[in-house]
Amino acid sequence: MTASVPIWFDDLAVEQVDVADDGYLSLRYAERWLQTTGAFSLSVTMPLRAEPYPSDVISL
């Protein structure tokens, strides 16, 4: 089972962090956020993109 934690900016979900049972993390920007004018990345190491970021990038 995977647990998910949303990350919000004002009233928009920006990202979702998924935590697998083995502790592996992945992070994905919300589709609506990617389509929002003025959307920004929350980290220089994780620029805006549709593909999820794996645990090794998130924990840098």
VEXLOMAR-782175 format. One record per residue: x, y, z of N, C-alpha, C in turn. Coordinates in steps of 0.1 Angstrom, whole numbers, plus 5000, padded with zeros to 4 digits. Each point is the difference from the previous one (the first is absolute). Example, Ala and Ser with C-alpha at 12.3 -4.5 7.8 and 13.67 -1.06 7.14 Angstrom:
<pts>
513249435078499150125000500950125000/499650114993500950115000499250115008/
</pts>
This chain:
<pts>
500849885000499250125000500950125000/499650114993500750124999499250115007/500750085008499350125006500450124991/499050094999500350124992499750135009/500950094998499950135007500050114990/499050084999499950124991500850115006/500650094991500750125003499250114994/499650105008499150114995500750135000/499650094991500350144999498750074999/499650085010498750065000499049894999/499150014990498949904999500349904989/501249994995500449914989500949895005/499749884997500949895002501250014990/501250015005501250024992500649874996/500249925010500749874999499349905008/500449874998499649895008501349925003/500249975012501149915004499349865004/500549904993499649865003501149935008/499549935010501049925009499549864999/500949924994499749854999500349935014/499549885001500249935013501549985003/500849994990501549995003500750135002/499250115001500650135003500450084987/499949944988500450064988499050124997/500650124997499250124997500050034985/498950054996499950064987499250135001/500350104992499350125000499650044986/498850044998499450044987499350135002/500350094990499250135000498649974995/499150075006498649984997499750064985/499249934993499750044986499450144999/499150035009499450135000501150115003/500949975009501150095003500950034988/500349894993500850014988499350094989/498750015000499350084990499650145006/500450035012499750135006501050104995/499550124996500850114996500850045012/501350024999500850045011500549895009/499749874997500449895007501650005001/500549965012501450005002500449865006/501349974999500449885006500350035015/499949905008500350025014501549975004/500849964990501449985002500750014987/501250055000500850014988500449874995/500149905008500349864996498849924995/498850065001498849934995499250104992/500550044988499250094992498649944996/499150094995498749954996500149904989/499349895002499849904990498949905005/499549934990498949905003500549875006/501249964997500549875005500450025015/499849895008500350015014501550005002/500450055011501450005005500249895010/501149924998500249895009500650045014/500049915009500550025013501450065001/500949954991501450055001500150154996/499150054992500050154997499350085011/499049955006499350075010500850015013/500849915003500850005012501350074999/500350074989501350074999500050125008/
</pts>
